């Protein structure tokens, strides 16, 4: 396993060179001021932007995270430094269609789609070609195939250090004799990569939600016949996985973009099943259940906490901006939908008019047009956030588009001037 030791606090402080078109003067000014006044990131209240008939509450944390900015910087630098060479993305760099389209416009090709299906024959690659590993990481099998073609994978690897942290944590508990339970979306690139790295060290299985965790708990206790295990978790466990043997000692890690509350609930459930089945207490539970702690990345947790803080405000609706297949964005939508009418959009272009909007569906990753989405009232209050792969400039675009729907709204430039000054 390729294992890198990273100092995460130092890495988080790093600033990146990303295209200026992804930045926003307003968003940058707001984030800098909020950071200056809240260095410990304990204040999750949103930022209020008053446009008169439109009031926008902007989440405390949103937009590009460390791993995304790192991936974008490496990708664009690689393109600039290698004119004339064939450059490929292994799959989507990040789950934002506009960033991926920008790279394609620079001549970057895709080797695979997000499901791992080859679009370009890997066996046809040449030694001088360049392949960028996305922020999600990749499987050991694909990495091996690339190396066999003579490609220097490590020179163009944008794998997020928080993803690698999960891989390291899996290896650590494997060395102590625990099997690994991965909470993640089975078909997601990151989950496939984490599964690949984990199964080289320990029996590994993927569960996507609490329902499957409860099902796994029944297999753990022997309440279900062994023959049913293969069907219940088809394609999601490592070769030779024996539920009778390999569920006797487990630890839980996760895809870094899952809901923190969901992962905690799954871990708590399996831990409780262990305690009851083996008659353990707090002093002895470690014999069967590994203390993995949460393996979500800091940005995922901050963004989710910021949404929860934002939802404390009284509002008419929420808007979440991001790619339809973005896992972390979908969970922000999920949180907002629990309390408010929520509109999941890719960019300002999805806001067609005051009456019509093109909405995305996080469960099915498709879209449809909706009407009467904006309430008719003297002052409309909207909550606004975005996923970790969404450029700030796109959030700015949404703000501009929203204000344009209200003829008597304060000019965007006047609000910008307040913050920049």
Rosetta blueprint (number, residue, H / E / L):
1 X L
2 X L
3 X L
4 X L
5 X L
6 X L
7 X L
8 X H
9 X H
10 X H
11 X H
12 X H
13 X H
14 X L
15 X L
16 X L
17 X L
18 X L
19 X L
20 X H
21 X H
22 X H
23 X L
24 X L
25 X H
26 X H
27 X H
28 X H
29 X H
30 X H
31 X H
32 X H
33 X H
34 X H
35 X H
36 X H
37 X H
38 X L
39 X L
40 X L
41 X L
42 X L
43 X L
44 X L
45 X L
46 X L
47 X E
48 X E
49 X E
50 X E
51 X L
52 X L
53 X L
54 X E
55 X E
56 X E
57 X E
58 X E
59 X L
60 X L
61 X L
62 X L
63 X L
64 X L
65 X L
66 X H
67 X H
68 X H
69 X H
70 X H
71 X H
72 X H
73 X H
74 X H
75 X H
76 X H
77 X H
78 X H
79 X H
80 X H
81 X H
82 X L
83 X L
84 X L
85 X L
86 X L
87 X E
88 X E
89 X E
90 X L
91 X L
92 X L
93 X L
94 X L
95 X L
96 X L
97 X H
98 X H
99 X H
100 X H
101 X H
102 X H
103 X H
104 X H
105 X H
106 X L
107 X L
108 X L
109 X E
110 X E
111 X L
112 X E
113 X L
114 X L
115 X L
116 X L
117 X L
118 X E
119 X L
120 X L
121 X L
122 X H
123 X H
124 X H
125 X L
126 X L
127 X L
128 X L
129 X L
130 X E
131 X E
132 X E
133 X E
134 X L
135 X L
136 X L
137 X L
138 X L
139 X L
140 X H
141 X H
142 X H
143 X H
144 X H
145 X H
146 X H
147 X H
148 X H
149 X L
150 X L
151 X L
152 X L
153 X H
154 X H
155 X H
156 X H
157 X E
158 X L
159 X L
160 X L
161 X H
162 X H
163 X H
164 X H
165 X H
166 X H
167 X H
168 X H
169 X H
170 X H
171 X H
172 X H
173 X H
174 X H
175 X L
176 X L
177 X L
178 X L
179 X E
180 X E
181 X E
182 X E
183 X E
184 X L
185 X L
186 X L
187 X L
188 X L
189 X H
190 X H
191 X H
192 X H
193 X H
194 X H
195 X H
196 X H
197 X H
198 X H
199 X H
200 X L
201 X L
202 X L
203 X L
204 X E
205 X E
206 X E
207 X E
208 X L
209 X L
210 X H
211 X H
212 X H
213 X H
214 X H
215 X H
216 X H
217 X H
218 X H
219 X H
220 X H
221 X H
222 X L
223 X L
224 X L
225 X L
226 X L
227 X H
228 X H
229 X H
230 X H
231 X H
232 X H
233 X L
234 X L
235 X L
236 X L
237 X E
238 X L
239 X L
240 X L
241 X L
242 X L
243 X H
244 X H
245 X H
246 X H
247 X L
248 X L
249 X L
250 X E
251 X E
252 X E
253 X E
254 X E
255 X L
256 X L
257 X L
258 X L
259 X L
260 X H
261 X H
262 X H
263 X H
264 X H
265 X H
266 X H
267 X H
268 X H
269 X H
270 X H
271 X H
272 X H
273 X H
274 X H
275 X H
276 X H
277 X H
278 X L
279 X L
280 X L
281 X L
282 X L
283 X L
284 X L
285 X H
286 X H
287 X H
288 X L
289 X E
290 X L
291 X L
292 X L
293 X L
294 X L
295 X L
296 X L
297 X L
298 X H
299 X H
300 X H
301 X H
302 X H
303 X H
304 X H
305 X H
306 X H
307 X H
308 X H
309 X H
310 X H
311 X L
312 X L
313 X L
314 X L
315 X L
316 X L
317 X E
318 X E
319 X E
320 X E
321 X E
322 X L
323 X L
324 X L
325 X L
326 X L
327 X H
328 X H
329 X H
330 X H
331 X H
332 X H
333 X H
334 X H
335 X H
336 X H
337 X H
338 X L
339 X L
340 X L
341 X L
342 X E
343 X E
344 X E
345 X E
346 X L
347 X L
348 X H
349 X H
350 X H
351 X E
352 X L
353 X L
354 X L
355 X L
356 X E
357 X E
358 X E
359 X E
360 X E
361 X E
362 X L
363 X L
364 X L
365 X L
366 X E
367 X E
368 X E
369 X E
370 X E
371 X E
372 X L
373 X L
374 X L
375 X L
376 X L
377 X L
378 X L
379 X L
380 X E
381 X E
382 X E
383 X E
384 X E
385 X E
386 X E
387 X L
388 X L
389 X L
390 X L
391 X L
392 X H
393 X H
394 X H
395 X H
396 X H
397 X H
398 X H
399 X H
400 X H
401 X H
402 X H
403 X H
404 X H
405 X L
406 X L
407 X L
408 X L
409 X L
410 X L
411 X L
412 X H
413 X H
414 X H
415 X H
416 X H
417 X H
418 X H
419 X H
420 X H
421 X L
